[in-house]
Amino acid sequence: MTPKELVQFVKDKGIKIVDLRFVDMPGLWQHFSMSSGELEEAMFEEGVGFDGSSIRGFQQIQESDMLLIPDASSAYVDPFSSYPQLDIICNVKDPVTLQPYTRDPRYIAQKAEKYLKSTGIGDTAYFGPEPEFFVFDDIRFDQGVNHGFYYIDSNEGFWNAGREEKGNNLGYKIRYKEGYFPVPPMDTLQDIRSEMILTMEQIGIRVEVHHHEVATAGQCEIDMRFDTLTKMADNLMNYKYVVKNVAHKHGKTATLMPKPLFQDNGSGMHVHQSIWKSGKNVFYEAGGYADLSKAAIYYIGGVLKHAPALLAFCAPTTNSYRRLVPGYEAPINLIYSQRNRSAAVRIPAYSRSEKAKRVEVRFPDPSCNGYLAFAALLMAGLDGIQSKVMPPDPIDKDLYDLEPEEKTHVKSTPGSLEEVLNSLEADHEFLLKGDVFTKDVIETWVEYKRSKEVDAIRLRPHPYEFSLYYDI
C-alpha cells in the first residue's frame, strides 16, 4: 500500500496501535508504538524521531537523535497483539543531513541490490534461507563473579527417556541424531510448526515446507519461498518474530542460537541464491557441471575466496563455531559440490531446470543479521564474477573419507569468531564497492564483536574447566 492507502486502511480496519520497527546492527528488532491517531502521511517522508545512542552499533550519546522512516509496503496487522496493531518496518535517517544512515542494516541491503543493477551483471538477486531453530520446554542460565551455568530441557529429549513424568512417561523420545524426521507422537511439535507457518502466511510470508530436524530435542526447520534480497531479510525478521511468539504462546521457548546442545546437531541457515537479468537466470547454462553458467562458477569462486571474511557476518557469534566443526554435517570444507552436505557451497541436485538453478551457501547460521549477511554474500559473489575467480574443482566424494593427500588441498572454515573478524579486517575491499558497506560499518562491527562477545567469553571461566582442572 501507499502511505495514503495505509493511513486509510488503519481507519477502515479500526487499528488502535501502530508499531514502528527497525533492526540494530547485531540483528535484533527494536520498536516503539504510538496511537493510530498519530499516523499521518507526512510521517512517511519526514520520519519519527528516536534516541539512537541506546541502540547497539548506532550513535554516540552526543549525536543520539535519529529518524525512522516507515516503509508502507512492509506493513501488516500483528497476529499476536491483544489490541488491533499495525507493524511497519522502517529505515533510519540522519536528522541533520536527512541522508540514510550508513549503519542501518536495511539500508546496506538496499544498496547491495542497487549495486547489482549498476554492474550490469543482473537486475535481481533472489535469496532463499532455510533457518533452523530449537523449541525447548525450559531454559535457565546465569553468570556472575562466582558462578556460571545453563540448563536446557525438552520433553522430546532422549535424556528424559527414564524420567518420571506427570501423567506417566509415554516414551517416544527421539534418539540422539535421529530427529530427521519421524512422525508424531515422536515429533511433538507438528501442530506448533503448522501454526507458525499459517501465521507466517497470514502476514505475507510464503512458506514451502516445515519439518523436525536431526537433533533429539525440539530442532525444527521452516523454509520460506525465495524472494528479493531486502524483502527476504525483512521476511527473516518476521520469521523470527513469529517463531518466538508462537512458541511462547504454547508455554515453550524458541531459540535461533546455532549450538545450544552438546554433541548433537546445531542449527544452520543454508542460503540459496541466484541472479537474474531481464527475466533470465544468469546462473543457468545447460551442459556444464550441474548446468551452472560461467557466472555461477565465478560467483561460487568469490564466495569461497572471501568465506573467512564473510563468516564475520554470516556466522557472527562465538557459539557459531561450536557448530562449524567436523561431523554433524557441518559445512566446513571450502569447496563446492552437487551433493556433499559438508561442502561450503552445494548445488542442489533437484534444481535441474533454468528456473530452479541456484547455489546454496551452507555455512551461515540463523544468529546472523540477514540484511548484512545477504548483502555480504552478494558482494562476494559479484566480486567473483567481476574478477573471474575460479573456485577449486568440485568434489562429490565423502569429504570425511578423503585420502590424506587429497585432504591437504581442501581448505576449511576458520575455527573461531576472533579468526573471522581478523579475516574481515584483512579482506573487506569487495564489500566497499558501490559504497554498500563503509569502513565505518566494518570497524564498528569488528569493535563491537570483539569487545562485547569475543572478550566477554575469553575472560570468563568455562563450567567444564572445573571438571578438567579443579583438582590440579
C-alpha positions in Angstrom: 0.0 0.0 0.0 1.0 3.6 -0.5 1.2 5.8 2.6 -2.2 7.3 1.8 -3.8 3.9 1.4 -2.2 2.7 4.6 -3.5 5.7 6.6 -7.0 4.9 5.3 -6.5 1.2 6.0 -5.8 2.0 9.6 -9.0 4.0 9.9 -11.2 1.4 8.0 -9.9 -1.6 10.0 -10.1 0.0 13.4 -6.4 -0.3 14.1 -5.6 1.1 17.5 -1.8 0.9 17.7 1.0 1.5 15.2 4.3 -0.3 15.9 7.4 1.1 14.2 10.3 -1.4 13.9 13.9 -1.3 12.9 16.9 -3.6 13.3 20.1 -2.9 15.3 23.5 -3.9 13.9 23.7 -7.4 15.7 20.3 -8.2 14.1 17.5 -7.8 16.8 14.4 -5.9 16.1 13.8 -2.7 18.1 10.4 -0.9 18.3 8.2 1.7 19.8 4.4 2.1 19.4 2.0 5.0 19.0 -1.7 5.5 19.0 -3.1 5.0 15.5 -4.4 8.6 15.6 -0.9 9.8 15.3 -0.2 8.2 12.0 -0.1 10.7 9.1 1.0 10.6 5.5 3.8 13.2 6.3 5.4 10.7 8.6 6.5 8.5 5.7 8.6 11.4 4.3 9.5 13.4 7.5 10.0 10.4 9.8 9.7 10.0 13.5 12.5 10.9 16.0 14.1 8.4 18.4 17.3 8.1 20.5 19.9 6.2 18.6 22.5 6.2 21.4 20.7 3.4 23.2 20.8 1.1 20.1 23.6 -1.4 19.7 26.1 -0.3 17.0 24.4 3.0 16.4 25.2 6.6 17.6 27.2 8.0 20.5 25.3 9.9 23.2 26.4 13.3 21.8 24.8 12.6 18.5 21.9 10.5 19.5 18.9 12.0 17.6 17.8 9.9 14.6 14.8 9.5 12.4 12.7 6.4 11.5 11.2 6.5 8.0 8.3 3.9 7.8 8.1 1.7 4.7 4.4 1.5 3.9 4.9 -1.6 1.7 6.2 -3.6 4.7 3.1 -3.1 6.9 0.9 -5.9 8.3 -1.6 -6.5 11.1 0.2 -8.0 14.1 -1.1 -11.6 14.8 -0.1 -11.5 18.5 -1.1 -8.2 19.9 -4.1 -8.0 22.2 -5.2 -4.8 20.5 -5.5 -4.2 16.7 -2.0 -3.3 15.8 -0.2 -2.5 12.6 3.5 -3.3 12.4 5.7 -1.3 10.0 9.4 -1.8 9.2 11.4 1.4 9.0 14.6 2.7 7.6 16.9 5.0 9.6 17.9 8.6 8.6 20.3 11.2 10.0 18.1 14.1 11.2 20.7 16.7 10.3 21.7 15.7 6.8 18.4 13.8 6.1 20.5 11.1 4.4 20.0 7.4 5.0 22.0 6.2 8.0 25.1 4.3 6.8 25.0 1.9 9.8 21.3 1.0 9.1 21.5 -2.7 8.1 18.4 -2.4 6.0 19.9 0.4 4.0 23.0 -1.7 3.4 20.9 -4.4 1.9 19.1 -1.9 -0.3 22.4 -0.6 -1.5 23.6 -4.1 -2.4 20.6 -4.5 -4.6 21.2 -1.1 -6.2 24.9 -2.0 -6.8 24.0 -5.3 -8.5 22.0 -3.3 -11.1 24.8 -0.9 -11.6 27.2 -3.7 -12.6 25.1 -4.9 -15.5 25.5 -8.5 -14.3 21.9 -8.7 -13.3 18.9 -6.8 -12.1 17.5 -9.0 -9.4 19.1 -11.2 -6.7 16.9 -13.9 -5.2 17.7 -15.3 -1.7 16.1 -18.3 0.0 17.3 -19.0 3.5 16.5 -22.2 5.4 16.7 -21.2 9.1 16.7 -24.0 11.7 15.8 -23.4 15.3 15.1 -25.2 18.6 11.9 -25.2 20.7 12.6 -26.1 24.3 10.4 -26.5 27.4 12.8 -24.9 29.8 15.9 -22.8 29.7 17.8 -21.4 32.6 21.1 -19.6 32.6 23.1 -17.2 34.8 26.6 -15.8 35.1 28.2 -14.0 38.0 31.6 -13.4 39.6 31.4 -16.7 41.4 29.1 -18.9 39.2 28.1 -19.7 35.7 25.7 -22.3 34.3 23.0 -23.1 31.8 20.3 -25.8 31.8 18.1 -26.8 28.9 15.2 -29.2 28.9 12.8 -30.6 26.3 10.1 -33.2 26.6 11.4 -34.7 23.4 14.9 -35.1 24.7 16.2 -38.7 24.8 17.9 -37.8 28.1 14.3 -37.9 29.5 13.6 -41.5 28.4 13.8 -42.7 32.1 12.2 -39.7 33.7 9.1 -40.0 35.9 6.6 -37.6 34.3 3.3 -36.2 35.3 0.6 -38.4 33.7 3.2 -41.1 33.1 6.2 -41.1 30.8 4.8 -42.4 27.4 8.2 -42.9 25.8 8.5 -41.8 22.2 11.6 -39.8 22.9 13.7 -39.0 19.8 17.0 -40.9 19.8 20.2 -38.8 19.5 20.7 -37.6 15.9 17.5 -39.3 14.7 15.2 -36.4 14.6 15.1 -36.1 10.8 12.1 -36.8 10.5 9.8 -39.1 12.5 6.0 -38.6 12.6 4.0 -37.8 15.7 3.9 -38.8 18.5 7.7 -38.7 18.5 7.6 -35.3 16.7 5.6 -33.4 19.3 6.0 -30.1 17.5 4.0 -30.8 14.4 1.0 -28.6 15.3 3.1 -25.8 16.7 5.1 -25.6 13.4 1.9 -25.7 11.4 0.6 -22.8 13.5 3.9 -21.0 12.8 3.6 -21.4 9.0 0.0 -20.4 8.9 0.8 -17.3 10.9 3.7 -16.5 8.6 1.3 -16.8 5.6 -1.2 -14.6 7.3 1.4 -11.7 7.4 2.6 -12.3 3.8 5.5 -14.8 4.0 5.2 -17.7 1.5 6.3 -21.0 3.1 7.3 -24.1 1.3 7.8 -26.8 3.9 8.3 -27.5 7.6 9.7 -30.5 9.5 11.6 -31.7 12.5 15.4 -31.6 12.3 18.2 -34.0 13.3 18.7 -33.2 16.9 17.0 -35.2 19.6 15.2 -32.2 21.3 13.0 -29.7 19.6 15.0 -28.9 16.5 12.9 -27.6 13.6 13.1 -26.2 10.2 10.7 -24.0 8.3 11.6 -23.0 4.7 10.4 -19.8 3.2 9.9 -19.4 -0.6 12.7 -17.3 -2.1 12.3 -13.5 -2.6 14.5 -10.5 -3.4 17.3 -9.6 -1.1 15.9 -6.9 1.1 12.4 -8.4 1.1 13.8 -11.7 2.2 15.8 -10.0 5.0 12.5 -8.4 6.1 10.9 -11.8 6.0 13.6 -13.4 8.1 12.9 -10.8 10.8 9.2 -11.6 10.6 10.0 -15.3 10.7 12.0 -15.0 13.9 9.2 -12.9 15.4 6.6 -15.5 14.6 8.6 -18.5 15.7 9.4 -17.0 19.1 5.9 -15.7 19.7 4.0 -18.9 18.7 6.4 -21.0 20.9 5.8 -18.5 23.8 2.0 -18.8 23.3 2.3 -22.5 23.9 4.4 -22.2 27.0 7.6 -23.1 25.2 10.7 -21.1 24.2 12.4 -20.9 20.8 16.0 -20.0 20.1 17.9 -19.5 16.9 21.2 -19.9 18.8 23.4 -22.1 16.5 24.7 -24.7 19.0 22.7 -25.0 22.3 23.2 -28.8 22.7 26.5 -30.6 23.3 27.2 -33.5 20.9 24.1 -33.0 18.8 23.5 -31.2 15.6 23.4 -27.4 15.6 21.2 -25.0 13.7 22.4 -23.7 10.4 20.8 -21.4 7.8 21.6 -22.6 4.3 21.1 -19.7 1.9 20.0 -20.4 -1.7 21.0 -17.6 -4.2 20.5 -16.8 -7.8 20.9 -13.7 -10.0 18.5 -12.9 -12.8 18.6 -10.4 -15.7 15.7 -9.4 -17.9 13.8 -12.5 -16.7 16.6 -14.9 -17.4 18.6 -16.9 -14.7 22.2 -15.8 -15.0 23.4 -18.9 -13.2 22.0 -21.5 -15.7 23.7 -22.9 -18.7 23.0 -26.4 -19.9 25.8 -28.9 -20.4 28.4 -27.8 -17.8 28.9 -29.1 -14.3 25.5 -29.2 -12.6 24.3 -27.0 -15.5 26.0 -24.0 -14.0 27.0 -21.0 -16.1 30.4 -19.4 -16.0 28.9 -16.6 -14.0 27.7 -19.0 -11.4 31.1 -20.7 -11.2 32.8 -17.3 -10.7 30.1 -16.4 -8.1 31.0 -19.5 -6.2 34.6 -18.6 -6.5 34.0 -15.3 -5.0 32.1 -16.7 -2.0 34.8 -19.4 -1.3 37.6 -16.8 -1.7 36.0 -14.4 0.7 34.5 -17.1 3.0 36.7 -16.3 6.1 35.6 -12.7 5.9 32.0 -13.5 5.1 31.8 -15.6 8.2 32.1 -12.5 10.3 28.6 -11.6 9.1 27.2 -15.0 8.2 28.2 -16.9 11.4 28.7 -13.9 13.7 28.7 -15.4 17.2 31.2 -17.3 19.4 28.6 -20.0 19.5 28.6 -20.3 15.7 32.0 -22.0 15.9 30.6 -24.8 18.2 28.6 -25.8 15.1 31.3 -25.3 12.4 33.3 -28.4 13.5 34.0 -31.7 11.7 31.0 -34.1 11.9 27.3 -33.2 12.4 27.1 -32.5 8.6 28.9 -29.2 9.3 29.7 -27.3 6.1 33.3 -26.6 7.0 35.0 -27.5 3.7 35.7 -24.6 1.3 34.7 -26.4 -1.9 31.5 -26.8 -3.9 29.6 -30.0 -4.7 26.4 -31.2 -6.2 25.5 -33.4 -3.3 28.0 -33.2 -0.5 26.5 -31.6 2.6 29.8 -30.9 4.3 30.8 -28.6 1.4 30.5 -24.9 2.0 28.6 -24.5 -1.3 26.3 -27.0 -2.7 24.3 -27.2 -5.9 21.0 -28.9 -5.1 20.7 -32.0 -7.3 17.0 -31.4 -7.7 17.4 -27.9 -9.2 17.7 -29.0 -12.8 15.6 -26.5 -14.6 16.6 -23.0 -15.5 14.1 -21.6 -13.1 15.4 -23.6 -10.2 19.1 -23.4 -10.8 20.9 -21.8 -7.8 23.8 -22.0 -5.5 23.3 -22.9 -1.8 25.8 -21.4 0.7 25.7 -23.6 3.7 28.0 -22.0 6.3 25.6 -19.2 7.5 23.5 -19.7 10.6 20.3 -18.0 11.9 22.1 -15.9 14.5 23.1 -13.6 11.7 21.6 -10.2 10.7 20.0 -11.2 7.4 20.4 -7.7 5.9 24.2 -7.8 6.4 24.7 -11.5 5.7 22.8 -11.5 2.4 24.4 -8.2 1.3 27.9 -9.6 2.0 27.2 -12.8 0.2 26.0 -11.0 -2.9 29.0 -8.6 -2.8 31.4 -11.6 -2.6 29.7 -13.4 -5.4 29.7 -10.3 -7.6 33.4 -9.8 -6.9 34.0 -13.3 -8.0 32.2 -12.7 -11.3 33.9 -9.4 -11.9 37.4 -10.8 -11.1 36.6 -14.2 -12.8 37.6 -16.1 -9.6 37.8 -19.8 -10.3 36.9 -22.0 -7.3 38.7 -25.3 -6.6 37.4 -28.2 -8.6 34.1 -29.6 -7.3 34.3 -32.7 -5.1 31.5 -35.2 -4.9 33.2 -37.7 -2.7 32.7 -38.2 1.0 34.9 -35.4 2.3 35.5 -37.1 5.6 36.9 -40.1 3.8 39.4 -38.5 1.5 42.9 -39.7 1.2 45.4 -37.6 3.2 46.9 -36.2 0.0 43.5 -35.1 -1.2 42.7 -33.6 2.2 45.6 -31.2 2.1 44.1 -29.4 -0.9 40.8 -28.8 0.9 40.7 -25.6 2.9 38.4 -25.3 6.0 36.4 -22.6 7.6 38.2 -20.7 10.5 37.5 -22.1 13.9 36.5 -19.0 16.0 34.8 -15.6 15.8 38.2 -14.0 16.6 39.7 -15.5 13.5 36.9 -14.4 11.1 37.0 -10.9 12.5 40.7 -10.8 11.7 39.9 -12.1 8.2 37.3 -9.3 7.8 39.8 -6.7 8.7 42.3 -8.0 6.2 39.7 -8.7 3.4 36.9 -6.2 3.0 37.6 -4.2 -0.1 35.0 -6.2 -2.0 32.3 -5.0 0.5 33.2 -1.3 -0.1 32.3 -1.4 -3.8 29.4 0.9 -4.6 29.6 2.2 -1.0 27.4 -0.7 0.0 29.4 -1.3 3.3 31.6 1.5 4.6 34.8 1.4 6.5 32.9 2.8 9.5 30.4 -0.1 9.4 33.3 -2.7 9.2 35.2 -1.0 12.0 32.1 -0.7 14.2 31.2 -4.3 13.6 34.6 -5.6 14.4 35.0 -3.5 17.5 31.5 -4.4 18.8 32.0 -8.1 18.3 35.5 -8.2 19.9 34.6 -6.1 22.9 31.1 -7.4 23.6 31.4 -11.1 22.6 35.0 -12.4 22.0 36.5 -10.7 25.1 33.4 -11.4 27.2 33.7 -15.2 26.5 37.5 -15.2 26.7 37.6 -13.6 30.1 35.1 -15.9 31.8 35.9 -19.4 33.3 34.0 -22.1 31.4 31.9 -24.6 33.5 33.8 -27.6 32.1 37.1 -26.1 33.1 36.2 -27.0 36.7 35.8 -30.7 35.7 39.2 -30.6 34.0 41.3 -28.5 36.4 39.7 -28.0 39.8 41.8 -30.8 41.4 45.1 -29.7 39.9 
